[in-house]
């Protein structure tokens, strides 16, 4: 299923604004953030579920924090491409530091 580019950009902007307005101390994180993982948050009859698209990220590069009503997910997707010269034909998978706040 193709994702709506506007909704994806809006989600990133919304996360940034929530972060800055709710917890100014976390604004320092924003200096490092390169991308925001796609996120699903849903409620069932007996649970609240959160699913993030974090393929290729090692557990040791992932940080989770629960603060009042917010789940903070922060981490790093490392470049795992082979060393040496490359000629890319497509680059769509973001790498580097990421952050997501789920209310």
C-alpha positions as CSV (number, residue, x, y, z in Angstrom):
1,X,0.0,0.0,0.0
2,X,1.4,3.4,-1.0
3,X,1.8,5.9,1.8
4,X,0.5,9.5,1.4
5,X,3.6,11.8,1.3
6,X,1.6,14.7,2.9
7,X,0.6,12.5,5.8
8,X,4.2,11.2,6.3
9,X,5.6,14.8,6.4
10,X,2.7,15.9,8.6
11,X,3.5,13.1,11.0
12,X,7.2,14.2,11.3
13,X,6.2,17.9,11.8
14,X,3.5,16.9,14.4
15,X,6.1,14.8,16.4
16,X,8.6,17.7,16.3
17,X,6.0,20.2,17.6
18,X,4.7,17.9,20.3
19,X,8.3,17.3,21.4
20,X,9.2,21.0,21.7
21,X,5.9,22.1,23.3
22,X,5.6,19.3,25.9
23,X,9.2,18.8,27.0
24,X,11.6,21.6,26.1
25,X,14.5,19.6,27.7
26,X,14.1,17.1,24.8
27,X,14.6,19.9,22.2
28,X,18.4,19.1,22.4
29,X,17.6,15.7,20.9
30,X,16.3,17.4,17.8
31,X,19.7,18.6,16.8
32,X,20.7,15.0,16.1
33,X,17.5,13.6,14.6
34,X,17.6,12.8,10.9
35,X,14.4,10.8,10.4
36,X,11.2,9.7,12.1
37,X,10.1,6.0,11.7
38,X,6.6,5.1,10.5
39,X,4.5,4.3,13.5
40,X,1.2,2.5,14.2
41,X,-0.5,3.0,17.5
42,X,-3.7,1.1,18.3
43,X,-5.9,0.2,21.2
44,X,-7.6,-3.2,21.6
45,X,-10.1,-4.3,24.2
46,X,-7.2,-5.2,26.6
47,X,-4.1,-3.5,25.4
48,X,-2.5,-0.4,23.7
49,X,-0.1,-1.5,20.9
50,X,2.7,0.4,19.3
51,X,4.5,-0.8,16.2
52,X,7.4,1.1,14.6
53,X,9.2,0.4,11.3
54,X,12.7,-0.2,12.6
55,X,14.1,-2.7,10.2
56,X,17.9,-3.1,10.3
57,X,18.3,-1.5,13.7
58,X,20.2,-3.4,16.4
59,X,18.7,-3.7,19.9
60,X,21.8,-1.9,21.4
61,X,21.1,1.1,19.1
62,X,17.6,1.5,20.4
63,X,16.4,3.5,23.5
64,X,12.9,3.4,25.0
65,X,11.6,5.7,27.7
66,X,8.1,6.1,29.2
67,X,7.4,9.6,30.6
68,X,3.9,10.2,32.0
69,X,1.7,9.7,28.9
70,X,4.5,9.6,26.2
71,X,6.6,6.7,24.9
72,X,9.9,8.0,23.5
73,X,11.7,5.8,21.0
74,X,15.2,7.0,20.0
75,X,17.9,5.2,18.2
76,X,20.3,5.0,15.3
77,X,20.2,3.1,12.0
78,X,23.8,2.5,11.0
79,X,25.1,2.4,7.4
80,X,25.7,-1.3,6.7
81,X,26.6,-1.0,3.1
82,X,29.9,-2.6,2.0
83,X,33.0,-0.5,2.2
84,X,34.5,1.1,-0.9
85,X,33.2,3.1,-3.8
86,X,29.5,2.7,-4.7
87,X,27.2,4.0,-7.3
88,X,23.7,4.3,-5.9
89,X,20.7,3.9,-8.2
90,X,18.2,4.5,-5.4
91,X,18.4,5.7,-1.8
92,X,15.1,5.7,0.1
93,X,16.0,4.1,3.4
94,X,16.9,6.7,6.0
95,X,20.0,6.2,8.1
96,X,21.3,8.0,11.2
97,X,19.6,9.1,14.4
98,X,15.9,8.9,14.7
99,X,13.2,9.8,17.3
100,X,9.5,9.2,17.7
101,X,7.2,10.3,20.5
102,X,3.9,8.4,20.9
103,X,1.2,9.9,23.1
